[in-house]
Amino acid sequence: MDTDRRKREVIPLDLPRLIQDVLAELGYDADVAAVAEQVRRLDIGLPAEDEFSVVCAWLGMCQLLHKLDQHQVPIASKRDFQVPDLLAKFSTQTTKTPVLIEVKTKNDKLLSFKPDYLKRLQNYADLVGMPLLVAWKFHSVWMLFDVRHMKKAAKNFNITLNAAMQENLLGVL
């Protein structure tokens, strides 16, 4: 085993705490587990947003797919707005307006958004006057659907795998 590989395999037991300390030092309020998952995904390969972009390009009906920067100012705007992952324009669209896409990977048969998270995404979509779609990767299967298909449950907005597959827009792409 080479030295570089051994270094990658040695993970400090307090890594989540270290990440949290760094985020706090930077003044960034984020879920440590979510940040750790993003770092892990970067380490193992293609981020979900990039994978979805490649899938859309392969389908042949994508005129533009642009990764949106998640950095926003002022910091206080994060209370009201969440920038989605992608901006896209497909040749199959009936409107001239591009769409916004939030990309998620989840292997449970239920995709769930907290109300405040969905509200911030929708606030951004309303601000720029664009529809909001969700791209969901379930294992190796991608689905793309309008966020309006997520229904309010007891607490969160949910969509089942079955409903997402029925509303999947990738077939027209």
Disulfide bonds with the S-S distance in Angstrom:
none
